[in-house]
Structures are given as C-alpha cells and as structure tokens.
Amino acid sequence: MNGTQKPAQKSDNKELIAQSLKHVNMLAIEAIRQKNYQQAIDNFTQGLVLEEKLGMKAQMAESFYNMAGVYYLMEEYESALQKIQLAEVLFLQENKKEDVIKTQEMLREIKAKMKQSK
C-alpha cells in the first residue's frame, strides 16, 4: 500500500467519528441531567474535537452554545461569555440567523448576571 486511504475507508472513518460524536453528546446531556456540569463540559469538549475533524461548523457552534449554558449554570460567567461569543461567530459564518438571535439573547443574560455578581 502507498499509505493513502481508499474512499471507502475515509467514509468508514467519518461514520465512526459521527457515531462517537453522537455518543459523546448523549453523555454530555446525561451529565447535565445529573448536574455533573464539569463532566458535561468535558464531553462537549470531546465533541468539539470530533466536530472539527468533520468540518461541522454549525454543530461546533451548538456545542459552544451548550457549553455556555453549562458554564452559566455553574455561575462561571467569564467562561460562559467566551463560549457564547465563539458560538455567535460560527453561527454568523454559517448564516444561521435564528441561532444568532438565540445566542445574542443568551449573551445578554450572561452579561446581566456578570453585572449582578460584581
């Protein structure tokens, strides 16, 4: 072999990555239900790596949005602000107008909480 993958192998790899991504996201959601917020952040972070490998910008934006929500629940508003801003940039790049609106709403909430906690 010359070291290159056959098209079927590339497709199989993408499918495996997609399955892993689905599993990691399910684990994150379950962690949130159990109020194990740090585990949820870790799972979403793992998912981001997989989403990046697949070039899934819109899904990456969703993961950043979800992470912002978890940080918000943890009252870690600086981290929430960083993640929501990343989500907004990606949603804008992907022209996801409704998602940009929901992101901006969360951004306002985070900034309000940051003001209150000073």
Secondary structure, 3 states (H helix, E strand, C coil): CCCCCCHHHHHHHHHHHHHHHHHHHHHHHHHHHCCCHHHHHHHHHHHHHHHHHHCCHHHHHHHHHHHHHHHHHCCCHHHHHHHHHHHHHHHHHCCCHHHHHHHHHHHHHHHHHHHHCC
